[in-house]
């Protein structure tokens, strides 16, 4: 699998679909998802975006547990994240959670790189893995909220 990262375009509508429940089964259910996500977050902890997360290991571990529940439910597992959303749509809720952070495209690409590294350790049907990756690539675009000013500087205006 190539794990292609497509660029975020400011203002572009992002069409995504949640991962197939087949991914949840292929990764090993709730326990397998926990292993994947804990591995992913350990990679995050030593990445260039670790500053987006609590530096205190106990606080970081709480985030890891909470976000793992999101992915368990997202991928068709038990509804273990319901209390976090307060009845709101899971995807909408997760997008709004990221509003509190300034997230540039560079951080998104680093996040995806960490997910890419974690996924490499899982042997499963490539179509199932590609479906999960497609979700991560597209959905992560919705968390980017800091864009570079691409207007050219013109001193004559």
KENUSE-60068 format. One record per residue (C-alpha): residue number from 1; residue in one letter; chain; x, y, z. Coordinates in nm, 3 decimals. Last residue first. Layout:
N
[NUM; A; A; [X; Y; Z]],
...
//
This chain:
157
[157; X; A; [-0.098; 4.805; -0.404]],
[156; X; A; [0.252; 4.856; -0.539]],
[155; X; A; [0.435; 4.644; -0.278]],
[154; X; A; [0.277; 4.325; -0.418]],
[153; X; A; [0.315; 4.028; -0.188]],
[152; X; A; [0.172; 3.718; -0.345]],
[151; X; A; [-0.132; 3.574; -0.181]],
[150; X; A; [-0.067; 3.229; -0.039]],
[149; X; A; [-0.140; 3.317; 0.323]],
[148; X; A; [-0.064; 2.988; 0.491]],
[147; X; A; [-0.360; 2.798; 0.629]],
[146; X; A; [-0.447; 2.712; 0.985]],
[145; X; A; [-0.765; 2.513; 1.038]],
[144; X; A; [-0.671; 2.161; 0.938]],
[143; X; A; [-0.905; 1.923; 1.121]],
[142; X; A; [-1.126; 1.861; 0.818]],
[141; X; A; [-0.826; 1.744; 0.616]],
[140; X; A; [-0.784; 1.465; 0.873]],
[139; X; A; [-1.109; 1.316; 0.747]],
[138; X; A; [-0.970; 1.261; 0.398]],
[137; X; A; [-0.639; 1.095; 0.482]],
[136; X; A; [-0.770; 0.901; 0.780]],
[135; X; A; [-1.076; 0.776; 0.589]],
[134; X; A; [-0.866; 0.673; 0.290]],
[133; X; A; [-0.627; 0.494; 0.526]],
[132; X; A; [-0.913; 0.287; 0.669]],
[131; X; A; [-1.031; 0.190; 0.317]],
[130; X; A; [-0.672; 0.115; 0.214]],
[129; X; A; [-0.638; -0.125; 0.510]],
[128; X; A; [-0.951; -0.311; 0.402]],
[127; X; A; [-0.834; -0.318; 0.041]],
[126; X; A; [-0.489; -0.437; 0.150]],
[125; X; A; [-0.628; -0.744; 0.329]],
[124; X; A; [-0.447; -0.765; 0.659]],
[123; X; A; [-0.097; -0.773; 0.801]],
[122; X; A; [-0.056; -0.495; 1.051]],
[121; X; A; [0.286; -0.352; 1.138]],
[120; X; A; [0.277; -0.102; 0.853]],
[119; X; A; [-0.032; 0.054; 1.010]],
[118; X; A; [0.170; 0.218; 1.290]],
[117; X; A; [0.412; 0.383; 1.047]],
[116; X; A; [0.133; 0.513; 0.827]],
[115; X; A; [-0.048; 0.648; 1.133]],
[114; X; A; [0.266; 0.840; 1.234]],
[113; X; A; [0.301; 0.974; 0.880]],
[112; X; A; [-0.066; 1.077; 0.890]],
[111; X; A; [-0.002; 1.285; 1.201]],
[110; X; A; [0.306; 1.439; 1.036]],
[109; X; A; [0.097; 1.528; 0.728]],
[108; X; A; [-0.169; 1.682; 0.951]],
[107; X; A; [0.094; 1.883; 1.137]],
[106; X; A; [0.231; 2.023; 0.808]],
[105; X; A; [-0.122; 2.108; 0.696]],
[104; X; A; [-0.155; 2.347; 0.990]],
[103; X; A; [-0.356; 2.280; 1.306]],
[102; X; A; [-0.419; 2.567; 1.544]],
[101; X; A; [-0.604; 2.390; 1.824]],
[100; X; A; [-0.942; 2.453; 1.987]],
[99; X; A; [-1.123; 2.370; 1.661]],
[98; X; A; [-0.992; 2.013; 1.689]],
[97; X; A; [-1.278; 1.906; 1.916]],
[96; X; A; [-1.522; 2.045; 1.655]],
[95; X; A; [-1.401; 1.794; 1.393]],
[94; X; A; [-1.438; 1.509; 1.642]],
[93; X; A; [-1.796; 1.608; 1.726]],
[92; X; A; [-1.892; 1.630; 1.361]],
[91; X; A; [-1.750; 1.281; 1.300]],
[90; X; A; [-1.928; 1.121; 1.596]],
[89; X; A; [-2.266; 1.289; 1.538]],
[88; X; A; [-2.380; 1.453; 1.859]],
[87; X; A; [-2.545; 1.261; 2.144]],
[86; X; A; [-2.324; 1.412; 2.414]],
[85; X; A; [-2.018; 1.321; 2.211]],
[84; X; A; [-1.798; 1.201; 2.496]],
[83; X; A; [-2.062; 0.969; 2.648]],
[82; X; A; [-2.100; 0.791; 2.313]],
[81; X; A; [-1.733; 0.689; 2.282]],
[80; X; A; [-1.769; 0.321; 2.378]],
[79; X; A; [-2.035; 0.243; 2.118]],
[78; X; A; [-1.902; -0.107; 2.050]],
[77; X; A; [-1.698; -0.162; 1.736]],
[76; X; A; [-1.785; -0.043; 1.388]],
[75; X; A; [-1.470; 0.144; 1.291]],
[74; X; A; [-1.582; 0.474; 1.440]],
[73; X; A; [-1.662; 0.310; 1.773]],
[72; X; A; [-1.315; 0.163; 1.818]],
[71; X; A; [-1.158; 0.479; 1.669]],
[70; X; A; [-1.328; 0.706; 1.921]],
[69; X; A; [-1.245; 0.469; 2.207]],
[68; X; A; [-0.880; 0.488; 2.103]],
[67; X; A; [-0.906; 0.866; 2.130]],
[66; X; A; [-1.008; 0.842; 2.495]],
[65; X; A; [-0.738; 0.590; 2.588]],
[64; X; A; [-0.462; 0.789; 2.412]],
[63; X; A; [-0.586; 1.115; 2.563]],
[62; X; A; [-0.572; 0.960; 2.910]],
[61; X; A; [-0.221; 0.829; 2.833]],
[60; X; A; [-0.109; 1.182; 2.745]],
[59; X; A; [-0.235; 1.304; 3.083]],
[58; X; A; [-0.036; 1.031; 3.259]],
[57; X; A; [0.273; 1.100; 3.045]],
[56; X; A; [0.270; 1.476; 3.118]],
[55; X; A; [0.357; 1.640; 2.787]],
[54; X; A; [-0.008; 1.677; 2.694]],
[53; X; A; [-0.059; 1.661; 2.318]],
[52; X; A; [-0.017; 1.913; 2.037]],
[51; X; A; [0.351; 1.941; 2.139]],
[50; X; A; [0.398; 1.580; 2.024]],
[49; X; A; [0.369; 1.710; 1.670]],
[48; X; A; [0.731; 1.651; 1.562]],
[47; X; A; [0.703; 1.289; 1.672]],
[46; X; A; [0.811; 1.106; 1.989]],
[45; X; A; [0.466; 1.096; 2.150]],
[44; X; A; [0.303; 1.048; 1.809]],
[43; X; A; [0.486; 0.715; 1.767]],
[42; X; A; [0.358; 0.608; 2.110]],
[41; X; A; [0.017; 0.728; 1.997]],
[40; X; A; [0.022; 0.500; 1.693]],
[39; X; A; [0.128; 0.198; 1.898]],
[38; X; A; [-0.153; 0.270; 2.143]],
[37; X; A; [-0.389; 0.303; 1.846]],
[36; X; A; [-0.291; -0.026; 1.689]],
[35; X; A; [-0.292; -0.220; 2.018]],
[34; X; A; [-0.629; -0.073; 2.117]],
[33; X; A; [-0.770; -0.160; 1.775]],
[32; X; A; [-0.647; -0.516; 1.820]],
[31; X; A; [-0.812; -0.541; 2.161]],
[30; X; A; [-1.141; -0.400; 2.034]],
[29; X; A; [-1.157; -0.623; 1.731]],
[28; X; A; [-0.849; -0.786; 1.585]],
[27; X; A; [-0.731; -0.549; 1.311]],
[26; X; A; [-0.929; -0.746; 1.053]],
[25; X; A; [-1.257; -0.724; 1.247]],
[24; X; A; [-1.233; -0.348; 1.300]],
[23; X; A; [-1.122; -0.304; 0.939]],
[22; X; A; [-1.422; -0.504; 0.817]],
[21; X; A; [-1.641; -0.253; 0.999]],
[20; X; A; [-1.569; -0.033; 0.695]],
[19; X; A; [-1.403; 0.298; 0.765]],
[18; X; A; [-1.620; 0.608; 0.775]],
[17; X; A; [-1.689; 0.780; 0.448]],
[16; X; A; [-1.532; 1.095; 0.312]],
[15; X; A; [-1.616; 1.383; 0.080]],
[14; X; A; [-1.415; 1.691; 0.169]],
[13; X; A; [-1.548; 2.022; 0.043]],
[12; X; A; [-1.257; 2.247; -0.049]],
[11; X; A; [-1.241; 2.577; 0.138]],
[10; X; A; [-0.866; 2.558; 0.194]],
[9; X; A; [-0.716; 2.274; -0.005]],
[8; X; A; [-0.569; 1.988; 0.195]],
[7; X; A; [-0.315; 1.784; 0.003]],
[6; X; A; [-0.351; 1.408; -0.059]],
[5; X; A; [-0.138; 1.174; 0.146]],
[4; X; A; [-0.083; 0.843; -0.031]],
[3; X; A; [-0.041; 0.539; 0.190]],
[2; X; A; [0.129; 0.342; -0.090]],
[1; X; A; [0.000; 0.000; 0.000]],
//
